[in-house]
């Protein structure tokens, strides 16, 4: 059975991709905007940390690389 995939933009390179019951969150944890990038809104960050839909039952969180506009170790630890 085919599923309709969807992509939800969060900020900068942060997106949530959903396909059926699979949910993958890309680059959601960062604090540095460097004056040009959009930060993930505070209410969205809280929804991720508390597992509020659509951020419930995540299949995976993908961190593309360890730059300040993609990754904050303290938030990854907080989520875990």
MILUMMI-200225 format. One record per residue (C-alpha): residue number from 1; residue in one letter; x negated, y negated, z negated. Coordinates in nm, 3 decimals. Layout:
# residues N
<rec k="NUM" r="A" c1="X" c2="Y" c3="Z"/>
...
# end
This chain:
# residues 80
<rec k="1" r="X" c1="0.000" c2="0.000" c3="0.000"/>
<rec k="2" r="X" c1="-0.144" c2="-0.339" c3="0.100"/>
<rec k="3" r="X" c1="-0.163" c2="-0.619" c3="-0.155"/>
<rec k="4" r="X" c1="-0.148" c2="-0.991" c3="-0.100"/>
<rec k="5" r="X" c1="-0.479" c2="-1.136" c3="-0.218"/>
<rec k="6" r="X" c1="-0.491" c2="-1.485" c3="-0.365"/>
<rec k="7" r="X" c1="-0.763" c2="-1.732" c3="-0.457"/>
<rec k="8" r="X" c1="-0.722" c2="-1.993" c3="-0.731"/>
<rec k="9" r="X" c1="-0.971" c2="-2.280" c3="-0.736"/>
<rec k="10" r="X" c1="-1.087" c2="-2.380" c3="-1.086"/>
<rec k="11" r="X" c1="-1.376" c2="-2.624" c3="-1.027"/>
<rec k="12" r="X" c1="-1.710" c2="-2.650" c3="-0.845"/>
<rec k="13" r="X" c1="-1.770" c2="-2.288" c3="-0.735"/>
<rec k="14" r="X" c1="-1.539" c2="-2.137" c3="-0.998"/>
<rec k="15" r="X" c1="-1.252" c2="-1.933" c3="-0.853"/>
<rec k="16" r="X" c1="-1.018" c2="-1.653" c3="-0.955"/>
<rec k="17" r="X" c1="-0.956" c2="-1.391" c3="-0.687"/>
<rec k="18" r="X" c1="-0.660" c2="-1.158" c3="-0.737"/>
<rec k="19" r="X" c1="-0.570" c2="-0.855" c3="-0.527"/>
<rec k="20" r="X" c1="-0.306" c2="-0.622" c3="-0.668"/>
<rec k="21" r="X" c1="-0.401" c2="-0.547" c3="-1.028"/>
<rec k="22" r="X" c1="-0.766" c2="-0.650" c3="-0.974"/>
<rec k="23" r="X" c1="-0.880" c2="-0.994" c3="-1.095"/>
<rec k="24" r="X" c1="-1.233" c2="-1.123" c3="-1.050"/>
<rec k="25" r="X" c1="-1.343" c2="-1.455" c3="-1.194"/>
<rec k="26" r="X" c1="-1.645" c2="-1.622" c3="-1.029"/>
<rec k="27" r="X" c1="-1.872" c2="-1.874" c3="-1.204"/>
<rec k="28" r="X" c1="-1.620" c2="-1.996" c3="-1.466"/>
<rec k="29" r="X" c1="-1.865" c2="-2.088" c3="-1.743"/>
<rec k="30" r="X" c1="-2.069" c2="-2.406" c3="-1.704"/>
<rec k="31" r="X" c1="-2.096" c2="-2.750" c3="-1.867"/>
<rec k="32" r="X" c1="-2.314" c2="-2.951" c3="-1.630"/>
<rec k="33" r="X" c1="-2.146" c2="-3.152" c3="-1.356"/>
<rec k="34" r="X" c1="-2.465" c2="-3.335" c3="-1.251"/>
<rec k="35" r="X" c1="-2.248" c2="-3.634" c3="-1.165"/>
<rec k="36" r="X" c1="-2.103" c2="-3.471" c3="-0.852"/>
<rec k="37" r="X" c1="-1.933" c2="-3.144" c3="-0.948"/>
<rec k="38" r="X" c1="-1.593" c2="-3.094" c3="-1.103"/>
<rec k="39" r="X" c1="-1.587" c2="-2.917" c3="-1.441"/>
<rec k="40" r="X" c1="-1.335" c2="-2.645" c3="-1.526"/>
<rec k="41" r="X" c1="-1.055" c2="-2.830" c3="-1.711"/>
<rec k="42" r="X" c1="-1.046" c2="-2.775" c3="-2.088"/>
<rec k="43" r="X" c1="-0.699" c2="-2.615" c3="-2.079"/>
<rec k="44" r="X" c1="-0.818" c2="-2.367" c3="-1.814"/>
<rec k="45" r="X" c1="-1.127" c2="-2.283" c3="-2.019"/>
<rec k="46" r="X" c1="-0.908" c2="-2.212" c3="-2.321"/>
<rec k="47" r="X" c1="-0.677" c2="-1.993" c3="-2.110"/>
<rec k="48" r="X" c1="-0.980" c2="-1.789" c3="-1.997"/>
<rec k="49" r="X" c1="-1.107" c2="-1.746" c3="-2.355"/>
<rec k="50" r="X" c1="-0.765" c2="-1.646" c3="-2.489"/>
<rec k="51" r="X" c1="-0.670" c2="-1.424" c3="-2.194"/>
<rec k="52" r="X" c1="-0.365" c2="-1.629" c3="-2.106"/>
<rec k="53" r="X" c1="-0.217" c2="-1.540" c3="-1.763"/>
<rec k="54" r="X" c1="-0.344" c2="-1.545" c3="-1.498"/>
<rec k="55" r="X" c1="-0.672" c2="-1.485" c3="-1.689"/>
<rec k="56" r="X" c1="-0.548" c2="-1.174" c3="-1.867"/>
<rec k="57" r="X" c1="-0.677" c2="-0.825" c3="-1.786"/>
<rec k="58" r="X" c1="-0.978" c2="-0.944" c3="-1.584"/>
<rec k="59" r="X" c1="-1.151" c2="-0.671" c3="-1.388"/>
<rec k="60" r="X" c1="-1.485" c2="-0.854" c3="-1.378"/>
<rec k="61" r="X" c1="-1.656" c2="-1.187" c3="-1.426"/>
<rec k="62" r="X" c1="-1.921" c2="-1.261" c3="-1.164"/>
<rec k="63" r="X" c1="-2.199" c2="-1.512" c3="-1.235"/>
<rec k="64" r="X" c1="-2.372" c2="-1.596" c3="-0.907"/>
<rec k="65" r="X" c1="-2.689" c2="-1.740" c3="-1.062"/>
<rec k="66" r="X" c1="-2.824" c2="-1.907" c3="-1.376"/>
<rec k="67" r="X" c1="-2.809" c2="-2.275" c3="-1.277"/>
<rec k="68" r="X" c1="-2.639" c2="-2.527" c3="-1.505"/>
<rec k="69" r="X" c1="-2.353" c2="-2.589" c3="-1.262"/>
<rec k="70" r="X" c1="-2.268" c2="-2.215" c3="-1.252"/>
<rec k="71" r="X" c1="-2.368" c2="-2.067" c3="-1.587"/>
<rec k="72" r="X" c1="-2.363" c2="-2.144" c3="-1.960"/>
<rec k="73" r="X" c1="-2.488" c2="-1.858" c3="-2.177"/>
<rec k="74" r="X" c1="-2.301" c2="-1.983" c3="-2.485"/>
<rec k="75" r="X" c1="-1.966" c2="-1.958" c3="-2.304"/>
<rec k="76" r="X" c1="-2.044" c2="-1.610" c3="-2.172"/>
<rec k="77" r="X" c1="-2.124" c2="-1.499" c3="-2.528"/>
<rec k="78" r="X" c1="-1.808" c2="-1.668" c3="-2.656"/>
<rec k="79" r="X" c1="-1.599" c2="-1.483" c3="-2.398"/>
<rec k="80" r="X" c1="-1.761" c2="-1.148" c3="-2.476"/>
# end
